[in-house]
Amino acid sequence: MTNSGVLLQMTDISKSFPGVKALDKVSITVRSGTVHALMGENGAGKSTLMKCAFGLYHPDEGEIKIDGKSVTLENPRKAMDCGISMIHQELQPIRTQNVMENIWVGRYPYKKTGPIHWVDEKKMYDDTKALLDELHIHDIDPYTSMGELSVSHCQLLEIARSVSYGAKVIIMDEPTSSLTDAESELLFAIISKLTAAGTAIIYISHRIEEILRLADEVTILRDGELVGCWPASELDGNLIVNRMVGREMTTRFPPKNRKIGEEYLQIENFTSADPSSFKDVNFHVRRGEVLGVGGLVGAQRTELMETVFGLRPLASGTIKIGGKQVEIKNAYDAITNGIALLTEERRATGIFPLLDITENTVVAKEAKEPEYFHMKNGLLDSKKRNNETQDYVEKLSVKTPTLKTPIINLSGGNQQKVLLARWMLTSPDILILDEPTRGIDVGAKFEIYTLIEQLVEQGKCVIMISSEMPELLGMCDRIMVMCEGKLTGILDGETATEEQIMLLASSYNK
């Protein structure tokens, strides 16, 4: 292709962190009015490259050109001034402020009364309403506190804020990872509108179907190096996967070898203390079984499972484990009763960002069995802690230079693997996974699916909340579907269809 219409050109970009070279002479060329997909396994360097483009990281080597002019992007403010905006994979809304304050943070409109400047709330409200209406986001009030919104609504508002800058290049890092199908379609319509006006979109996603639908060009990275760039029209799913992982992947899910046993977890007449949440929910999970939980945003799936884990108050209902009624008032009660919960938002409720890999891995085991990692003299057994961590780092193929690396320095997918290691170390009998593969590449997904298969073969109970239909159908023995706090049906995993799940998940079913 020619260089006509080139908005962003990054040439021979290299970036190193202590113990690892994240990027090694990577180049990418982004043209106006196009969607340029950036793909690769977790840890391939995608987010690092884009953080260099947005001024969050400074390249060790290489050149960045915007509109043909060489620039140095000292910080995100300079990047935005140059016409580059970024929607991050890990959302960081200011939850104590409202929607319009989040969208216009750092750019509040002011009015002057004598010598005093006031924030012009009316203009901020009107501008926010006009922006949301333009993007067809009609169900969010500008005055709503961000702390009251779902993950998917926060994602839509992050997209709206990025559009509000009028950027020439918008970087979208896993933008649909928290969105429903309908919300994803809304995003695709926004992208089409933006590219028609000449905006360039850099689109990072592990969802190959989206890439083949949206992208004009596809750049693939592997282990911090450029594999190549191709017109999307020359690619198919198999080619993309092979070039991403560097090996053949003939199956999406591991073979099942399950021997499903007796009922082990029983939830009876569960009703939330929050009257707007779930009511009168009954289900059970058998040993050696994967129970899927499907539903749309607002179905109260996460709220239900967080209540099972003791994170939310219960108005009425009982929990039985192994036929014995137990009382779970908090997470400690859940852990001591053999329950583990991998939360949906790993940055907000999962990782301890400033602590290293070992500390993030052993923390739950130390809470469950305080003496496990202590020596006779009361000191921590560092060797035992590191050995246990290293064992799971190897089992889950966590890409990290050392166990002392702060977890915040890992890619999202590798952070997720460390959180899985944390819970596996507690030897749970019941493992609740809330969107376990969100933002994870196809290779890492297969590794997590394989681990799940190993667990159920050992007789463990797995509950998996997922918004990905193929994942529910490919991994689950039964699929429990919820709609607006009610259990609307339980389907057999072997015979269930996407249409059946969607019907049960929609208010049309009521």
C-alpha positions in Angstrom: 0.0 0.0 0.0 1.1 3.6 -0.5 1.6 6.1 2.3 -1.3 8.2 1.2 -3.6 9.2 4.1 -1.2 8.0 6.7 -2.1 9.4 10.1 0.2 7.5 12.5 3.4 5.8 11.6 5.5 4.0 14.3 8.9 2.7 13.0 11.3 0.2 14.7 9.8 0.8 18.2 11.7 -1.0 21.0 10.8 -1.0 24.7 12.3 -2.9 27.6 11.3 -3.4 31.2 13.4 -4.9 34.0 14.1 -8.5 32.9 12.0 -8.4 29.7 12.1 -6.9 26.2 8.5 -6.0 25.5 9.0 -4.7 22.0 11.8 -5.3 19.5 11.8 -3.0 16.5 8.0 -3.1 15.9 6.5 -1.0 13.1 2.9 -0.1 12.3 1.3 2.3 9.8 -2.3 3.5 10.3 -4.3 5.2 7.6 -7.2 7.6 7.8 -10.7 6.2 7.5 -9.6 2.6 8.2 -9.9 0.1 11.1 -6.4 -1.3 11.7 -6.6 -4.4 13.9 -3.7 -5.2 16.3 -3.5 -8.9 17.3 -1.3 -11.2 19.3 -1.3 -13.5 22.4 -1.3 -11.9 25.8 2.1 -10.5 26.4 2.8 -10.1 22.7 3.3 -6.4 23.2 0.1 -4.9 21.8 -0.8 -2.8 24.8 2.8 -1.7 25.3 3.0 -0.5 21.7 -0.2 1.4 22.0 0.9 3.0 25.3 3.9 4.2 23.5 1.6 5.8 20.9 -0.4 7.4 23.7 2.5 8.8 25.6 2.2 6.5 28.6 5.5 4.8 27.8 8.5 6.3 26.1 10.1 4.0 23.5 13.8 3.1 24.0 14.3 3.2 20.3 12.3 4.1 17.2 10.3 7.0 15.7 6.7 8.1 15.9 5.2 10.3 13.1 1.8 11.9 13.1 0.6 13.4 9.8 4.1 12.8 8.5 5.8 14.8 11.3 8.1 13.3 13.8 6.9 13.8 17.4 7.9 13.0 20.9 4.9 12.1 23.1 6.0 13.0 26.6 2.6 12.2 28.1 -1.0 11.5 27.2 -1.9 15.2 27.2 0.6 15.7 24.3 -0.8 12.6 22.5 -4.3 14.0 22.8 -3.1 17.4 21.6 -1.7 15.6 18.5 -5.1 13.9 17.9 -4.6 10.5 19.5 -7.1 9.1 22.0 -7.1 5.7 23.8 -9.8 3.5 25.4 -8.0 1.3 27.8 -8.7 -2.4 28.4 -8.8 -1.9 32.2 -11.4 0.7 32.9 -10.6 3.3 35.6 -13.7 5.5 36.0 -13.8 8.0 38.9 -16.6 6.2 40.7 -17.3 9.0 43.2 -18.2 11.4 40.4 -21.1 11.4 37.9 -21.2 10.6 34.2 -20.7 14.1 32.8 -17.8 14.8 35.2 -16.1 11.7 34.1 -16.5 12.5 30.4 -15.2 16.1 30.7 -12.6 15.6 33.5 -9.8 18.1 33.0 -11.9 20.0 30.4 -14.8 21.4 32.5 -16.6 24.3 30.8 -16.5 27.5 33.0 -18.6 30.6 33.3 -17.5 33.8 34.9 -19.4 35.7 37.5 -17.4 38.8 38.3 -13.9 37.7 39.3 -15.0 34.2 40.1 -15.0 31.3 37.6 -17.7 28.6 38.1 -18.1 25.2 36.5 -20.9 25.6 34.0 -22.9 22.5 34.9 -25.8 23.3 32.5 -23.4 23.4 29.5 -21.6 20.3 30.7 -25.0 18.5 31.0 -26.2 19.7 27.6 -22.9 18.8 25.9 -23.0 15.3 27.6 -26.6 14.7 26.5 -25.8 15.8 23.0 -22.8 13.5 22.8 -24.7 10.5 24.2 -27.6 11.1 21.8 -25.2 11.4 18.9 -23.8 8.0 19.8 -27.3 6.5 20.5 -26.5 5.9 24.1 -29.9 6.8 25.5 -30.2 4.9 28.8 -27.6 6.7 30.8 -28.4 10.0 32.7 -25.5 12.5 32.8 -26.1 13.0 36.5 -25.8 9.3 37.4 -22.9 8.4 39.6 -20.3 6.2 37.9 -20.3 3.9 41.0 -23.9 2.9 40.2 -23.2 1.8 36.6 -22.4 -1.6 35.3 -19.1 -2.5 33.7 -20.6 -2.4 30.2 -22.1 1.1 30.8 -18.7 2.3 32.0 -17.2 0.9 28.8 -19.7 2.7 26.6 -18.9 6.0 28.5 -15.2 5.5 28.0 -15.9 5.2 24.3 -18.0 8.4 24.4 -15.3 10.3 26.2 -12.7 9.2 23.6 -15.0 10.4 20.8 -15.5 13.7 22.6 -11.9 14.6 22.0 -12.4 14.7 18.2 -9.3 12.6 17.8 -7.8 11.6 14.4 -6.7 8.2 15.8 -8.7 6.3 18.4 -7.1 3.3 20.0 -9.6 0.7 21.3 -8.1 -2.0 23.5 -10.6 -4.9 23.9 -13.6 -2.5 23.6 -16.3 -5.2 23.5 -15.0 -7.3 26.3 -17.7 -6.1 28.7 -20.5 -5.3 26.1 -23.6 -7.3 25.3 -24.3 -8.2 21.6 -26.6 -5.2 21.3 -24.0 -2.8 22.8 -21.3 -4.3 20.5 -23.5 -3.6 17.5 -23.9 0.0 18.7 -20.1 0.3 19.0 -19.7 -1.1 15.4 -22.1 1.6 14.2 -20.1 4.2 16.0 -16.9 2.9 14.4 -18.5 3.0 10.9 -19.6 6.6 11.5 -16.1 7.6 12.6 -14.2 6.0 9.8 -16.6 7.5 7.3 -15.5 10.9 8.6 -11.8 10.0 8.2 -11.0 8.9 11.7 -8.6 6.0 12.0 -9.4 3.2 14.6 -6.7 0.9 16.0 -8.7 -2.1 17.2 -7.2 -4.6 19.7 -9.3 -7.7 20.2 -9.0 -11.4 20.6 -12.4 -11.9 19.0 -11.5 -13.0 15.5 -15.0 -12.7 14.2 -15.0 -9.0 15.0 -11.6 -8.5 13.4 -12.7 -10.2 10.1 -15.9 -8.1 10.2 -14.4 -4.7 11.0 -10.8 -4.5 10.0 -9.2 -3.2 6.8 -5.7 -4.2 7.8 -4.3 -6.6 10.5 -1.0 -6.3 12.2 0.1 -9.4 14.3 2.7 -9.4 17.1 4.3 -12.4 18.8 6.6 -12.2 21.8 7.3 -8.5 21.3 8.2 -8.8 17.6 6.3 -8.0 14.4 5.0 -11.1 12.6 3.6 -9.0 9.7 0.7 -6.9 8.4 -1.9 -8.1 5.9 -5.1 -6.8 4.3 -7.9 -8.4 6.3 -9.5 -9.6 3.1 -6.5 -12.0 2.7 -7.0 -13.6 6.1 -9.3 -16.1 7.7 -9.7 -17.3 11.3 -7.2 -20.2 11.0 -4.5 -18.0 9.4 -4.8 -15.4 12.1 -4.6 -18.0 14.9 -1.6 -19.7 13.4 0.3 -16.5 12.9 -0.6 -15.3 16.4 0.5 -18.5 18.3 3.1 -19.8 15.8 1.5 -23.3 15.9 -1.5 -25.1 14.7 -4.7 -25.0 16.8 -7.1 -27.6 15.5 -9.6 -27.4 18.3 -11.1 -24.5 20.3 -12.0 -26.5 23.4 -10.3 -29.5 25.0 -11.9 -33.0 24.8 -14.2 -33.8 27.6 -13.6 -36.8 29.8 -16.0 -36.1 32.7 -17.6 -38.4 35.2 -20.4 -36.3 36.7 -21.2 -37.3 40.3 -23.7 -36.4 43.0 -25.1 -33.0 43.8 -22.5 -31.1 45.9 -23.5 -27.5 46.1 -27.2 -26.7 46.6 -28.6 -23.1 46.6 -32.2 -22.9 47.8 -34.6 -20.0 47.7 -31.8 -17.4 47.4 -33.1 -13.8 47.6 -30.9 -10.8 47.8 -31.1 -8.2 50.6 -31.1 -5.7 47.7 -34.8 -5.6 46.5 -33.6 -4.6 43.0 -31.4 -7.7 42.7 -32.2 -11.5 42.4 -35.1 -13.2 44.0 -36.0 -16.9 44.9 -33.2 -18.5 42.9 -32.7 -22.3 43.2 -29.9 -24.4 41.5 -27.4 -27.1 42.3 -24.0 -28.1 41.0 -22.7 -31.7 40.8 -19.2 -32.9 41.3 -17.3 -33.1 38.0 -19.6 -30.6 36.3 -19.3 -27.2 34.7 -22.5 -25.2 35.3 -22.6 -22.2 32.9 -24.5 -19.0 33.8 -25.8 -16.9 30.9 -27.7 -13.7 30.7 -27.6 -10.1 29.6 -26.4 -7.0 31.4 -28.7 -6.5 34.5 -29.4 -10.3 34.8 -27.8 -10.2 38.3 -25.5 -13.1 37.6 -22.5 -11.5 39.2 -24.5 -10.3 42.2 -25.9 -13.9 42.8 -22.4 -15.5 42.8 -20.9 -12.7 44.9 -23.7 -13.5 47.5 -22.8 -17.2 47.4 -19.3 -16.1 48.2 -20.4 -13.9 51.1 -19.6 -10.6 49.5 -23.2 -9.4 49.4 -25.9 -9.7 52.1 -28.6 -12.3 51.8 -32.3 -11.7 52.8 -33.3 -15.3 52.7 -32.2 -18.7 51.4 -29.8 -21.5 52.3 -26.6 -23.0 51.1 -25.8 -26.7 51.4 -22.3 -28.1 50.6 -22.1 -31.9 50.6 -25.6 -32.1 52.0 -24.7 -30.0 55.0 -26.2 -26.5 55.5 -23.5 -23.9 55.9 -23.6 -20.2 56.8 -21.5 -17.9 54.6 -21.4 -14.3 55.9 -18.1 -13.2 54.3 -15.3 -14.3 52.0 -13.4 -16.0 54.8 -16.4 -18.3 55.5 -16.5 -19.1 51.7 -12.8 -19.9 51.5 -12.9 -22.1 54.6 -15.8 -24.0 53.1 -13.9 -24.7 49.9 -15.3 -22.0 47.6 -13.2 -19.8 45.4 -14.3 -16.8 43.3 -12.5 -15.3 40.3 -14.0 -11.9 40.0 -15.1 -10.1 36.8 -13.0 -7.0 37.2 -9.4 -8.2 37.9 -8.0 -4.6 38.4 -10.7 -3.4 40.7 -11.4 -6.5 42.8 -8.7 -9.0 41.9 -5.0 -8.0 41.8 -2.9 -6.2 44.4 -1.2 -4.0 41.7 1.9 -3.0 43.6 2.7 -6.5 45.0 4.7 -9.0 43.1 3.6 -12.3 41.6 4.3 -14.4 44.7 2.4 -12.1 47.0 -0.6 -12.1 44.7 -0.5 -15.9 44.4 -0.2 -16.9 48.0 -2.5 -14.4 49.7 -5.7 -16.5 49.7 -3.8 -19.6 50.9 -2.3 -17.6 53.8 -5.8 -16.3 54.7 -7.2 -19.9 54.7 -4.3 -21.6 56.5 -2.2 -18.9 58.3 0.5 -21.4 59.3 1.0 -23.0 55.9 3.8 -20.7 54.8 5.3 -20.2 58.3 8.4 -21.9 59.7 8.7 -23.1 63.3 10.3 -19.9 64.4 7.3 -17.9 63.0 9.1 -16.4 60.0 7.6 -16.7 56.5 9.1 -19.6 54.5 10.1 -17.6 51.4 11.4 -20.7 49.6 8.1 -22.6 50.0 6.1 -19.5 48.9 8.2 -19.1 45.8 8.1 -22.9 45.0 4.3 -23.0 45.2 4.0 -19.9 43.1 6.6 -21.2 40.5 4.6 -24.4 40.2 1.5 -22.6 39.1 3.3 -20.1 37.0 4.6 -23.1 35.0 1.3 -24.9 34.9 -0.5 -21.9 33.6 2.3 -20.6 31.3 2.4 -17.2 33.0 4.7 -15.0 31.1 6.8 -13.1 33.7 10.5 -12.4 33.9 10.7 -13.2 37.7 8.3 -13.9 40.6 9.3 -10.5 42.0 7.8 -8.7 39.1 4.9 -6.4 40.2 1.7 -7.9 38.8 0.7 -4.5 37.4 3.5 -5.0 34.9 1.9 -8.1 33.4 -0.5 -8.2 30.5 -4.2 -8.6 31.4 -4.2 -12.2 30.4 -1.2 -13.1 32.5 -2.7 -11.2 35.5 -5.8 -13.4 35.0 -3.6 -16.5 35.1 -2.0 -15.4 38.4 -5.5 -14.9 39.9 -6.4 -18.4 38.8 -3.2 -19.7 40.5 -4.1 -17.9 43.7 -7.4 -19.8 43.9 -6.0 -23.1 42.8 -3.5 -23.0 45.6 -6.4 -23.1 48.1 -7.5 -26.4 46.7 -11.2 -25.4 46.3 -14.0 -27.9 45.8 -16.2 -25.2 44.2 -14.7 -22.7 41.8 -16.8 -19.7 40.6 -15.4 -18.1 37.5 -16.9 -14.7 36.5 -16.0 -14.0 32.8 -12.7 -16.0 33.2 -11.5 -15.4 29.6 -12.4 -11.8 29.2 -9.6 -10.0 27.3 -7.6 -13.2 26.8 -6.2 -14.5 23.6 -7.2 -17.8 21.9 -4.0 -19.7 23.1 -4.5 -18.6 26.7 -8.2 -19.4 26.5 -7.4 -23.0 25.5 -5.0 -23.3 28.5 -7.6 -22.0 30.9 -10.2 -24.4 29.4 -7.8 -27.3 29.8 -7.3 -26.4 33.4 -11.0 -26.3 34.0 -11.3 -29.7 32.4 -8.6 -31.0 34.7 -10.5 -29.7 37.7 -13.8 -31.3 36.8 -12.0 -34.6 36.1 -10.8 -34.4 39.7 -14.4 -34.1 40.9 -14.4 -30.3 41.4 -17.5 -28.2 40.8 -17.1 -25.3 38.4 -19.6 -22.4 37.9 -18.7 -20.3 34.9 -20.4 -16.9 34.2 -19.8 -16.0 30.6 -21.2 -13.6 28.0 -19.6 -15.6 25.2 -22.2 -18.0 23.7 -19.6 -20.3 22.1 -17.8 -20.6 25.5 -21.0 -21.6 27.3 -21.9 -24.1 24.6 -18.4 -25.5 24.3 -17.5 -25.9 28.0 -20.7 -26.4 30.0 -22.7 -29.5 31.0 -25.7 -27.4 31.9 -26.4 -23.7 31.3 -28.4 -21.7 33.8 -29.9 -18.5 32.3 -31.0 -15.5 34.2 -33.0 -12.4 33.3 -33.5 -9.4 35.5 -32.8 -11.3 38.7 -34.8 -14.4 37.9 -33.7 -17.8 36.9 -35.6 -18.3 33.6 -34.3 -21.8 32.7 -31.6 -24.4 32.8 -30.5 -26.0 29.5 -28.6 -29.2 28.7 -25.2 -28.2 27.4 -25.2 -30.9 24.7 -28.4 -29.8 23.0 -28.7 -26.0 23.9 -28.5 -23.4 21.1 -27.7 -19.7 21.1 -31.3 -19.0 20.2 -32.6 -20.8 23.3 -30.2 -19.0 25.6 -31.0 -15.6 24.1 -34.8 -16.2 24.4 -34.4 -17.1 28.1 -32.1 -14.2 28.7 -34.4 -11.6 27.2 -37.3 -9.8 28.9 -39.4 -11.2 26.0 -39.3 -14.6 27.7 -41.1 -13.3 30.8 
